[in-house]
Amino acid sequence: MNTTLHCQNYSIKPTLYMAMELADKSWKLLFSNGVKQRNKTVNALDQNQLMFEIRQSKERLNLPADSDVIACYEAGWEGAWLARWLRDKGVTVHVVDSSAIEVNRRYRRAKTDRVDAKKLLLLLWRYLQGEKDALHVVNLPTIEDEDARRLHRERDVLVKERGRHWVRIKSLLRAQGLRIETKRDFLAQLDALRCWNGEPVPTELRTEIEREWARHELVDEQIRVLERQQKARVNDRQLVAMDQVRGLMALKSIGWQSAWLLVHELFAWRQFRNRRELASLVGLTPTPYSSGDSEREQGISKTGNRRVRTAMIELAWMWLTHQPDSALSQWFENRFAGGGKRLRRIGIVALARKLLVALWRYLTLGLVPEGAVLKH
């Protein structure tokens, strides 16, 4: 069944609507003038073909050549470059959060690129008619803001990779009944190890461990290079974002790595209207379930920026340790500290949400969190 968008009585200017389903090899395009639709498929990354289909759709759907074009696609594989390029061509683009798109709750439902494009086009029309909850539009950073996030994101990947190499080395040794706990003088410790029969580590196993250790050391050196670059930029007085980083670092319990992440992921380029919007972006909002007589709390939504969410949980624990006399720490102690482990885990998430709002007000309004101690 075709979805018809009855827009002819409402549009001031003729408009071409375009929904895009982006895949690795091809892009499914669905065009509409509000009444009729046109489906086309183009090769992925073929920008000339995409613009040709837009011009052809205007002609086939009886729209003027200078009519507006409003497009949308799901955030994901292509990132933000496609939206920037289309906007440079005069196309209005909405990049939407795919996890927030409503779906049919039938047990079995059709799932094809064409069906998804139709659904996206219908939701785009509802969004443009004022139903702002129909689509969750992603706030795209500028090229400069996006590039500024590279350092800490690359470091995060490398830290995990370094951990995987070390775990692999320990696992290989443990299979022989051997163990190395520290990384200092690793090769010397490896030479001194003896298996259950008094023999040294077998030749091929030792060679594999040495290669794994070489990869570990390479990644470790890359992490140190990134950290030196970050620290050098923190001291650069000409960068506006670094003022915010230094401002957060002035609070006891917040180090330069956490401050860097919060500024470049949130505070340096995003604007928040209220505390609920901020908490929602990070995924620290509750998700209650209330239907009939059944009521329960499903936990936090865990949508949005997982890096900031993880950092805020860690900062909340650090805040309790280094800011015990602050109002936030006292609130946690009075309400959750006397409970069990589960209640404390619930409480630390609530504290993380309150702390995030407090840090936002600290950077935007200059309000130091009540009772917080600044570093000397």
Secondary structure, 3 states (H helix, E strand, C coil): CCCCCCCCCCCCCCEEEEEEEECCCEEEEEEECCCCEEEEEEECCCHHHHHHHHHHHHHHCCCCCCCEEEEEEECCCCCCHHHHHHHHCCCEEEEECHHHCCCCCCCCCCCCHHHHHHHHHHHHHHHHCCCCCCCCECCCCCHHHHHHCHHHHHHHHHHHHHHHHHHHHHHHHHCCCCCCCCCCCHHHHHHHCCCCCCCCCCHHHHHHHHHHHHHHHHHHHHHHHHHHHHHHHHCCCCCHHHHHHHHHHCECCCCHHHHHHHHHHHHCCCCCCCHHHHHHHHCCCEEEEEECCEEEEEEECCCCCHHHHHHHHHHHHHHHHHCCCCHHHHHHHHHCCCCCHHHHHHHHHHHHHHHHHHHHHHHHHCCCCCCCCECC
